[in-house]
Amino acid sequence: MQPFEGPARTGIFVSYRHGDNDYAVELLNSKLDEQFGAQRIFFDARLESGVNYVHAIEYGLQSCAVLLAVIGEKWLGVADRQGRRRLEDPADVVVREIGTALGNGVRVIPVLIDGATMPKSSQLPTALRELAHLNAYELGARESDRAELVVRLESYLGALEMRPPEPVQPEPTDVDQPEPDRSEAAGRDPYDLVHDLVQECIVPPGVRERELPLIRLLGARGSGKTELLGRLARDCGDSVPHASVDFDDDRTTTLRGAVIELATQLGRRYPKFGQVQFRYLMLCVLAAGSGFGARTALSKLRNAVLNADPPGYSRSTFDAVVDTLQESGAMLNWSGILADALLHGSERTYWRRRLRTLTAVQEFTGAPTDPWAEGNAVGSREFDAVFLAAFLADLRQAYADGRHRSDRTMNCVALLDNVDAPLGERFLNLLLDLRQSLPPDPLVVLAASSQWQPALVIRDVPGRPSLAAWAQRRNATRDRDSWWYPIDL
């Protein structure tokens, strides 16, 4: 196996309270720059004007191996304008910096300046109480004190770089299975080439909003496309949120069913990732299962999810859609099973309580009937567009969510097989249309097929697939077909 890796952690993050001996912090930062290079040090005082500091801090936390929590005499007691200690505010920058680093398993070193002492656990908010049990470094005013801290950092970072990689388990082999074809262009197994491309795509840069290609894997029957998708799923494991859908499966009969299946798989719990709440999508399911009242309710959803700059989901959105359905006289058919798959925690509890207080509500044990499910039904494509746009809006919202933003260091992966089936082509064409008009989403799509429908010259693709090569071709035309990245197996 070749497990995918998150962003490399090689940096040093300097967390400090502004106004708590900034001069001492500046001297420390200068010493770190001198020894490790400024590119490895996150120090917010040198952020350029106009930079989104929240995004910059999040990226710094994603890429750091060590966080230095600089604690001075004022660090514990600094208060806001209302007189409340800033440490009691969960949104406080210092609280979020240190809390995120502790939660991510980053080495946190308390650095005491100006004779400050370590705070007691009882003086810290819950998210930071572990800090009280960490061994601190007392930083004096002498150059030798800073030099000693640098020596300790060098020792720790050097040990990280020399740590042997986790042993890789060999792939199970079948003696009757032929040896896979080798890529003539690079002399490598095609899987290695695809794996490297996916690795590039799943790790977002400092600015998360980046366009991603639709990777089309082409090959005749028996060329190993399905096996390749299976290997990618195994390498995603519990680290990368991923979902698989086979459009040639008898159970995949509608586009909306395929979208719900993707959401159900992506919505399961992944370590340190949290669970994605598919709120907009659940509203679509509720509306579509409510018969003739659905069209009016979906128009409200359309305005939210098909907007280039959609507002964040709020419970007022839920209330507006539900109220519209009730006013139309529709019977609200909702599925508790789908609610359990698409919603989690307090959000799921809220939905259940809210719906149970309404009249004309019927709960199904399975998925509610969708009167517009057939591909040739009037308005079916319009409904499909809202469903898929809702799914993408929920993913974008999940990665913009401040509570989990720093934890979500890798994009989601959708593994689609037999997309040359009519339903698969319909799904991809609709996804292309939406990506042309909506903000970038965090979904890496790999679609396997034996045929190539769009008129695109495959030989123009370089021998070694890379995200940079695709982005260059994409930016040259910006047309609909430029989203494709075909790879001939």
BELWORA-V936327 format. One record per run of one state. SS is the DSSP state (H for helix, E for strand, - for the rest). FROM is the first residue (numbers start at 1). LEN is the number of residues. If there is no record, write none. Layout:
<<SS;FROM;LEN> <SS;FROM;LEN>>
//
This chain:
<<-;1;10> <E;11;5> <-;16;6> <H;22;15> <-;37;1> <H;38;3> <E;41;2> <-;43;1> <H;44;3> <-;47;6> <H;53;11> <E;64;8> <-;72;7> <E;79;1> <-;80;5> <E;85;1> <H;86;3> <-;89;4> <H;93;11> <-;104;3> <E;107;6> <-;113;8> <H;121;3> <-;124;2> <H;126;8> <-;134;3> <E;137;2> <-;139;4> <H;143;20> <-;163;19> <E;182;1> <-;183;6> <E;189;1> <H;190;13> <E;203;1> <-;204;10> <E;214;5> <-;219;6> <H;225;12> <-;237;5> <E;242;5> <-;247;8> <H;255;12> <-;267;3> <E;270;1> <-;271;3> <E;274;1> <-;275;4> <H;279;10> <-;289;2> <H;291;15> <-;306;9> <H;315;13> <-;328;4> <E;332;4> <H;336;7> <-;343;2> <H;345;12> <-;357;4> <E;361;4> <-;365;15> <H;380;21> <-;401;9> <E;410;1> <-;411;1> <E;412;6> <-;418;4> <H;422;16> <-;438;5> <E;443;7> <-;450;8> <H;458;3> <-;461;6> <H;467;11> <-;478;2> <H;480;4> <E;484;5> <-;489;1>>
//
